[in-house]
């Protein structure tokens, strides 16, 4: 189940989980797909997640975790059903689902967690307001809603 876009996804094991999932989730969401080769719905979901990782152009990272090989990770995250997908942000699970889901539902979940350009502008506006620069804050907020 390889992915043609390795910069957006990777097979992940116990040895690199902390780096590829927990640490990386501090800069962009990480979607962890817990799967197994014998799981029929996993074979449907994996290509969809890989395509979305490509379509979203690096806005999230897809970590593919084979639960047959990585039983300790499956236990650590309470995996009881396959496939299970967990979204990590800032080193913790912020969303999840079990079973194959339709593309629109997965996109909606991703969109809840992906930083939009307007989010950065709003943060800058709040900082400007905190410095007492109301005109700069207003200009930044105007750009954010355009």
SERO-4910 file (N, C-alpha, C, O; in steps of 0.05 Angstrom, whole numbers):
BEGIN
 pado doro    nc1    nc2    nc3   cac1   cac2   cac3    cc1    cc2    cc3    oc1    oc2    oc3
  Unk    A     17    -24      0      0      0      0     18     25      0     16     41     18
  Unk    A     34     27    -20     52     50    -21     38     75    -32     18     72    -46
  Unk    A     49     98    -26     38    123    -35     58    137    -54     81    138    -47
  Unk    A     48    147    -77     67    160    -95     76    188    -86     92    200   -100
  Unk    A     66    197    -63     73    224    -54     86    222    -26     73    230     -6
  Unk    A    111    212    -24    122    206      2    126    231     19    128    227     44
  Unk    A    128    255      8    132    278     26    107    284     41    108    298     62
  Unk    A     84    274     32     59    279     46     50    255     63     31    257     78
  Unk    A     64    233     61     57    209     76     80    190     79    100    192     65
  Unk    A     77    172     98     99    153    103     87    130    120     69    134    136
  Unk    A     99    106    117     94     85    136    109     93    161    131    102    161
  Unk    A     96     88    184    106     97    210    106     74    229     87     58    230
  Unk    A    128     71    244    130     50    264    136     62    291    139     86    295
  Unk    A    139     44    311    145     53    338    170     70    339    170     90    354
  Unk    A    190     64    324    216     78    325    214    107    315    230    124    324
  Unk    A    196    113    297    195    140    286    168    154    292    163    176    281
  Unk    A    151    142    307    125    153    313    127    180    327    113    199    319
  Unk    A    143    182    347    145    207    362    153    230    344    143    252    345
  Unk    A    173    225    326    182    246    308    162    252    286    154    275    282
  Unk    A    153    231    272    136    235    248    107    242    255     94    255    239
  Unk    A     98    234    278     70    240    285     69    262    307     59    284    302
  Unk    A     79    256    330     76    275    352     90    302    348     78    323    350
  Unk    A    116    301    341    130    326    336    120    341    312    116    365    313
  Unk    A    116    326    290    107    340    265     79    352    269     72    371    255
  Unk    A     62    341    287     35    351    291     36    379    304     15    392    306
  Unk    A     59    388    312     61    415    323     62    436    301     58    460    306
  Unk    A     68    428    276     70    447    254     48    443    233     41    462    218
  Unk    A     36    419    231     14    414    214     -1    389    224     12    372    237
  Unk    A    -27    386    218    -41    363    228    -29    337    216    -19    337    194
  Unk    A    -29    316    232    -21    290    223    -45    271    225    -58    269    246
  Unk    A    -51    258    202    -72    239    201    -60    211    203    -45    203    185
  Unk    A    -65    198    225    -54    171    230    -75    150    222    -96    148    234
  Unk    A    -68    134    202    -86    113    192    -76     87    203    -56     76    194
  Unk    A    -91     75    222    -85     49    233    -99     28    216   -124     29    215
  Unk    A    -84     11    204    -95     -8    184    -81    -35    186    -62    -39    202
  Unk    A    -91    -55    171    -79    -81    169    -84    -92    141   -105    -85    128
  Unk    A    -66   -108    131    -68   -118    103    -93   -136     99   -104   -136     77
  Unk    A   -102   -149    120   -125   -167    117   -152   -152    119   -173   -164    115
  Unk    A   -152   -126    124   -176   -110    129   -187    -99    103   -174    -82     90
  Unk    A   -210   -109     94   -222   -100     69   -228    -70     68   -219    -57     49
  Unk    A   -241    -58     88   -246    -29     88   -220    -12     88   -220     10     78
  Unk    A   -199    -23    100   -173     -9     99   -163     -6     71   -152     15     64
  Unk    A   -168    -26     54   -159    -25     26   -175     -5     10   -165      5    -10
  Unk    A   -199      2     19   -215     23      6   -206     50     16   -204     69      1
  Unk    A   -201     52     42   -195     78     54   -167     88     48   -164    112     42
  Unk    A   -147     71     48   -119     79     44   -115     95     18   -103    117     20
  Unk    A   -124     86     -5   -120    102    -29   -134    129    -28   -124    149    -39
  Unk    A   -157    130    -15   -171    156    -13   -155    175      5   -152    198     -2
  Unk    A   -145    166     27   -128    183     44   -103    192     30    -94    215     33
  Unk    A    -90    174     15    -66    181      0    -72    202    -21    -56    221    -24
  Unk    A    -95    200    -34   -102    220    -54   -108    247    -41   -100    268    -51
  Unk    A   -121    246    -18   -126    271     -4   -100    284      6    -98    308      5
  Unk    A    -81    268     15    -55    278     23    -42    293      0    -30    314      4
  Unk    A    -45    282    -24    -34    295    -48    -50    320    -54    -39    341    -59
  Unk    A    -77    318    -54    -94    340    -61    -90    364    -42    -91    387    -51
  Unk    A    -86    359    -17    -83    380      3    -54    392      3    -48    410     19
  Unk    A    -37    382    -14    -11    393    -19      6    399      6     16    420     10
  Unk    A      8    379     24     25    382     47     12    396     70     26    401     90
  Unk    A    -14    402     69    -27    416     92    -31    397    115    -37    405    137
  Unk    A    -29    371    109    -29    351    131    -10    328    122     -4    325     99
  Unk    A     -2    313    142     16    290    137      1    265    143    -13    263    163
  Unk    A      3    245    125    -11    219    129      9    199    140     29    192    126
  Unk    A      5    190    164     21    169    176      6    142    174    -16    140    185
  Unk    A     18    123    160      5     97    156     17     77    175     41     71    174
  Unk    A      1     66    193     10     49    214     -2     21    211    -26     18    215
  Unk    A     14      1    204      5    -26    201      3    -39    229     23    -44    242
  Unk    A    -21    -43    238    -26    -52    266    -16    -81    270    -11    -88    293
  Unk    A    -13    -97    249     -2   -124    253     28   -122    260     37   -138    276
  Unk    A     42   -103    249     70    -99    255     75    -81    279     95    -83    293
  Unk    A     56    -63    284     59    -43    305     38    -46    327     22    -28    332
  Unk    A     38    -70    339     17    -76    359     19    -58    384     -1    -51    397
  Unk    A     44    -49    391     47    -32    414     34     -5    409     21      6    427
  Unk    A     36      6    385     23     31    378     -7     28    378    -22     46    388
  Unk    A    -17      6    368    -46      1    367    -56     -1    396    -78     10    402
  Unk    A    -42    -13    414    -50    -15    442    -49     13    455    -67     21    469
  Unk    A    -27     27    450    -23     54    462    -46     73    455    -54     89    472
  Unk    A    -57     70    431    -78     88    422   -106     75    422   -125     85    410
  Unk    A   -108     52    435   -134     40    440   -148     31    414   -173     33    412
  Unk    A   -133     21    395   -145     13    370   -160    -13    374   -148    -33    381
  Unk    A   -186    -13    369   -203    -37    372   -217    -45    347   -227    -67    345
  Unk    A   -217    -27    327   -231    -32    302   -214    -20    279   -200      0    283
  Unk    A   -214    -34    256   -199    -24    233   -217    -19    210   -237    -33    206
  Unk    A   -210      2    194   -189     21    200   -198     41    221   -222     46    225
  Unk    A   -179     52    235   -184     74    253   -165     97    245   -141     92    240
  Unk    A   -176    121    243   -161    144    235   -162    164    258   -183    170    268
  Unk    A   -138    174    266   -137    194    287   -122    218    276   -101    215    263
  Unk    A   -132    242    283   -119    267    275   -104    278    299   -115    281    320
  Unk    A    -78    283    295    -61    294    316    -54    323    310    -47    330    288
  Unk    A    -57    340    331    -48    367    330    -35    373    356    -45    366    377
  Unk    A    -13    387    355      2    395    380      7    371    398      6    373    422
  Unk    A     13    348    386     21    324    400     -1    308    413      4    289    428
  Unk    A    -26    315    407    -48    300    418    -70    294    398    -72    307    377
  Unk    A    -86    274    403   -109    267    386   -131    288    389   -140    293    411
  Unk    A   -140    299    366   -161    320    367   -186    311    352   -207    324    355
  Unk    A   -184    289    337   -207    280    322   -202    251    314   -179    243    313
  Unk    A   -222    236    308   -218    208    299   -244    197    287   -266    207    292
  Unk    A   -241    176    272   -264    160    263   -255    131    258   -231    125    255
  Unk    A   -275    113    258   -270     85    253   -286     76    229   -308     86    224
  Unk    A   -275     58    213   -288     48    190   -284     66    166   -275     89    169
  Unk    A   -289     56    142   -287     72    118   -308     93    118   -331     88    126
  Unk    A   -301    117    111   -319    140    110   -320    151     82   -301    148     66
  Unk    A   -342    165     75   -342    178     48   -323    202     47   -317    214     67
  Unk    A   -314    207     23   -295    229     19   -304    255     31   -288    269     44
  Unk    A   -329    263     27   -338    289     37   -336    290     67   -330    312     78
  Unk    A   -340    269     81   -338    269    110   -309    272    119   -303    285    139
  Unk    A   -291    259    105   -263    261    111   -253    289    106   -238    300    122
  Unk    A   -261    300     83   -253    328     76   -263    348     98   -249    366    106
  Unk    A   -288    344    107   -299    361    127   -282    359    153   -277    380    166
  Unk    A   -274    335    160   -258    331    184   -231    345    180   -222    360    198
  Unk    A   -218    341    157   -192    354    152   -195    384    153   -178    397    166
  Unk    A   -215    395    141   -218    424    140   -222    436    167   -215    460    171
  Unk    A   -232    421    186   -235    431    214   -207    436    227   -205    451    246
  Unk    A   -187    422    217   -161    422    231   -138    435    216   -117    438    227
  Unk    A   -143    442    191   -122    453    175   -122    483    177   -143    496    175
  Unk    A    -98    494    183    -95    523    186   -100    537    159    -88    530    139
  Unk    A   -119    556    160   -125    572    136   -108    597    136    -99    606    158
  Unk    A   -102    609    113    -86    634    112    -99    655    130    -85    671    142
  Unk    A   -125    656    131   -139    676    147   -133    673    177   -134    692    192
  Unk    A   -128    648    186   -122    643    214    -97    658    222    -96    669    244
  Unk    A    -77    658    205    -52    672    212    -56    702    213    -45    715    230
  Unk    A    -72    712    194    -78    741    194    -93    749    220    -88    770    231
  Unk    A   -112    732    228   -127    738    253   -108    738    277   -110    755    294
  Unk    A    -89    720    278    -69    720    299    -52    745    299    -47    756    320
  Unk    A    -44    754    275    -29    778    273    -45    802    282    -35    820    295
  Unk    A    -71    802    275    -89    824    283    -92    826    313    -92    847    325
  Unk    A    -94    802    326    -96    802    355    -71    813    368    -72    827    388
  Unk    A    -48    806    356    -22    816    367    -21    846    363    -12    860    381
  Unk    A    -29    856    340    -29    885    335    -47    899    355    -40    920    366
  Unk    A    -71    888    360    -89    900    379    -77    900    407    -80    919    422
  Unk    A    -63    878    414    -49    877    440    -28    898    443    -22    907    465
  Unk    A    -15    906    421      5    927    421     -8    955    420      6    975    422
  Unk    A    -34    956    418    -48    981    417    -50    993    389    -57   1017    386
  Unk    A    -44    978    369    -44    987    341    -71    979    328    -72    959    313
  Unk    A    -92    994    334   -119    987    325   -121    989    294   -135    972    282
  Unk    A   -108   1008    282   -111   1011    253    -98    987    238   -108    977    219
  Unk    A    -75    977    248    -62    954    237    -80    929    241    -82    913    223
  Unk    A    -91    927    265   -109    904    270   -133    904    252   -140    883    241
  Unk    A   -144    927    247   -167    929    229   -159    922    200   -174    907    187
  Unk    A   -136    931    191   -127    925    164   -123    895    161   -130    883    141
  Unk    A   -111    882    181   -106    853    180   -133    837    180   -135    818    165
  Unk    A   -151    846    196   -177    832    197   -192    835    171   -206    817    162
  Unk    A   -190    859    159   -202    863    132   -191    844    112   -206    832     96
  Unk    A   -165    841    112   -152    822     94   -161    793     99   -164    777     81
  Unk    A   -165    787    125   -173    759    132   -200    752    122   -205    728    115
  Unk    A   -218    771    120   -246    764    111   -249    768     80   -271    761     70
  Unk    A   -229    777     67   -231    780     37   -230    754     23   -232    753     -2
***
